[in-house]
Amino acid sequence: MDRGSVAAGDDVLPHARSIDVPPESSLGDVVAGLLEGHFLAMIAGGRATWILVAGRPLAVVAQQWDEPRYLVDASQPISSFGDDGGRVSLMFRYWKQHDPDHVFAELAAGREPRR
């Protein structure tokens, strides 16, 4: 898993990490664990928007939301988002402070939201 940086000072240490989870773990459970572990940076003002991708957009995560909004069935096993070798690469793309409702709507319509 990896995430984008929110500011120049956020680039000091790499964000990429590897974790092992049972392949039958749901996407929702894996993401919930990452969020509980504070994997994403919090920004002043409390309005960070992230797009979770694994080859395609899977969810929008917003600092001001209580939980992610999924573009896929979050109960699917994490292994269903992996490559032929079973490896899953999750990337949280920082989408600045853009309105997460708009970002979600654009992605749900098959469009990449403006940045």
TAURNOR-V613688 format. One line per field, one symbol per residue. burial: + if it has 24 or more other ideal C-beta (glycine too) atoms within 12 Angstrom, else -. A space follows every 50 residues. Layout:
burial=???
This chain:
burial=++++-+--------+-----+---++++-++--++---+++------+++ ++++--+++++++----+++++-+-+-+--+------+++++++++-+-+ --++--+-----+--
